[in-house]
Structure formats: structure tokens, C-alpha cells
């Protein structure tokens, strides 16, 4: 499988929220990963879905970084409706209307770094090490 084909299979969460962190849109992938319906999410604020240890400062940080007009990538965990933590890599950008900042758009993918780290053994069994012939 090519890298491009692999990237096409990664689920992408697309969402928007206003400058107060209130969700205004989430796509079907976001619904599936979070366990919340679009209607439920659109009645929620960003701080209600992110892990509690980052909830206090995430909204301010997202707004501050987005107003710099550069794409920013975060690794966060959301708390799905069932209580499980879902690690995501989030990329954000500003949404402008007539030159005025009105919100933030985000795209999230399951955290590959988190997944790779989770799958790495704590120690390497020397019997499993391979050697390369010179």
C-alpha cells in the first residue's frame, strides 16, 4: 500500500467552533469517534469534551495560536461519550468572514505517535534483535 493510499484510510474529524469554544459543526467521523451526535456536540463547548487536565487552558491556547494565522498542531485527548479517552492530533486554522475572525476550524486524526508509543515494548528482548550482515 502506498503512503498516499494509507493516508486516505485514516479517519478525519472535521469540526468548527466559535471564539468561545462552542462547537458549530462536526462531521460523521467526529460523531463516530466521540460517541456524540452532531446535535449533542453543537450544544457543547470545547472544554466539555477534552481531557480535564487540559480543559482549563485549551480554549485560550487554541484562540491565541489561531489568531497568529499559522496552522497549529496539537496532540490532545478527548473524552468520548462512553468515557474512553481518544488521542487525536489536531490541526487548526482561523475562519474569517469579511476579514473578521469568527471561529476556528479543526481537523483531527487518531494520534499515530500515541499509538506507536503505546505499542512499543518497554524493553527489547535481545533474542528478538536482528543483525545485519555486512
C-alpha positions as CSV (number, residue, x, y, z in Angstrom):
1,X,0.0,0.0,0.0
2,X,1.4,3.4,-0.9
3,X,1.7,6.2,1.6
4,X,-1.0,8.2,-0.2
5,X,-3.4,5.2,-0.1
6,X,-2.6,4.7,3.6
7,X,-3.3,8.4,4.4
8,X,-6.7,8.1,2.6
9,X,-7.8,5.4,5.0
10,X,-7.1,7.5,8.1
11,X,-10.4,8.8,9.6
12,X,-10.5,12.6,9.8
13,X,-12.6,14.5,12.3
14,X,-13.6,17.9,10.9
15,X,-15.1,20.4,13.3
16,X,-15.7,24.1,13.8
17,X,-16.2,26.1,16.9
18,X,-16.7,29.8,17.7
19,X,-14.3,32.0,19.6
20,X,-15.9,31.0,22.9
21,X,-15.2,27.3,22.1
22,X,-18.8,26.4,21.3
23,X,-19.0,23.8,18.6
24,X,-20.9,24.7,15.5
25,X,-20.1,21.7,13.3
26,X,-18.7,18.2,13.4
27,X,-18.6,15.6,10.7
28,X,-19.8,12.0,10.8
29,X,-16.3,10.7,11.7
30,X,-16.3,13.0,14.7
31,X,-19.6,11.6,15.7
32,X,-18.4,8.1,15.5
33,X,-15.1,8.7,17.4
34,X,-16.7,10.8,20.1
35,X,-19.9,8.9,20.5
36,X,-21.9,12.1,20.5
37,X,-24.4,13.1,17.8
38,X,-23.9,16.3,15.8
39,X,-26.8,17.8,17.7
40,X,-25.2,16.9,21.1
41,X,-21.8,18.3,20.1
42,X,-23.3,21.5,18.8
43,X,-24.7,22.1,22.3
44,X,-21.3,21.6,23.9
45,X,-18.2,23.6,24.5
46,X,-14.6,22.5,23.7
47,X,-13.8,22.3,27.4
48,X,-16.6,19.7,27.9
49,X,-15.0,17.2,25.5
50,X,-11.3,17.5,26.0
51,X,-9.4,15.7,28.8
52,X,-10.0,17.5,32.1
53,X,-6.3,18.1,32.7
54,X,-6.1,20.4,29.6
55,X,-9.6,21.8,29.7
56,X,-8.7,24.8,31.7
57,X,-6.3,26.3,29.2
58,X,-7.0,24.6,25.8
59,X,-9.6,27.1,24.6
60,X,-7.4,30.1,25.3
61,X,-4.4,28.4,23.7
62,X,-6.3,27.4,20.6
63,X,-7.7,31.0,20.1
64,X,-4.2,32.6,20.8
65,X,-2.4,30.3,18.3
66,X,-5.1,30.5,15.7
67,X,-5.0,34.3,15.7
68,X,-1.4,34.2,14.6
69,X,-2.7,33.0,11.2
70,X,-0.5,30.0,11.2
71,X,-1.6,26.4,11.3
72,X,-1.0,24.8,14.7
73,X,-0.9,21.1,15.6
74,X,-1.9,19.8,19.0
75,X,-1.9,16.4,20.4
76,X,-4.9,16.1,22.7
77,X,-7.2,13.5,24.2
78,X,-11.0,13.9,24.0
79,X,-13.3,12.1,26.4
80,X,-15.8,10.1,24.3
81,X,-19.4,9.8,25.5
82,X,-18.7,6.3,26.9
83,X,-15.8,7.7,29.0
84,X,-12.9,6.3,26.9
85,X,-10.0,8.6,26.0
86,X,-9.4,9.2,22.3
87,X,-6.0,10.6,21.5
88,X,-6.1,12.9,18.4
89,X,-3.6,15.1,16.5
90,X,-5.5,18.3,15.8
91,X,-4.6,20.9,13.2
92,X,-6.4,24.3,13.5
93,X,-6.9,27.4,11.4
94,X,-8.9,30.5,11.6
95,X,-12.3,31.1,10.0
96,X,-12.7,34.6,8.7
97,X,-15.8,36.4,7.4
98,X,-15.2,39.7,5.6
99,X,-11.7,39.8,7.2
100,X,-13.1,39.3,10.7
101,X,-12.1,36.3,12.8
102,X,-15.3,34.4,13.6
103,X,-14.2,30.9,14.6
104,X,-11.8,28.0,14.4
105,X,-11.8,25.1,12.1
106,X,-10.0,21.9,13.1
107,X,-9.1,18.6,11.5
108,X,-8.2,15.8,13.8
109,X,-6.8,12.3,13.1
110,X,-6.1,9.5,15.5
111,X,-2.7,10.1,17.1
112,X,-0.2,7.9,15.4
113,X,2.5,9.0,17.8
114,X,0.4,7.9,20.7
115,X,-0.4,4.6,19.1
116,X,3.2,3.8,18.2
117,X,4.3,4.7,21.7
118,X,1.6,2.5,23.2
119,X,2.7,-0.4,21.0
120,X,6.4,-0.1,21.8
121,X,7.7,-2.6,24.4
122,X,9.3,-1.1,27.5
123,X,12.3,-3.3,27.0
124,X,13.7,-5.1,24.0
125,X,14.4,-8.8,24.3
126,X,17.9,-9.3,23.0
127,X,16.8,-12.7,21.4
128,X,14.5,-10.7,19.2
129,X,17.1,-8.3,17.9
130,X,18.1,-8.8,14.3
131,X,21.5,-8.4,12.9
132,X,22.5,-7.1,9.6
133,X,25.2,-8.9,7.5
134,X,28.0,-6.6,6.3
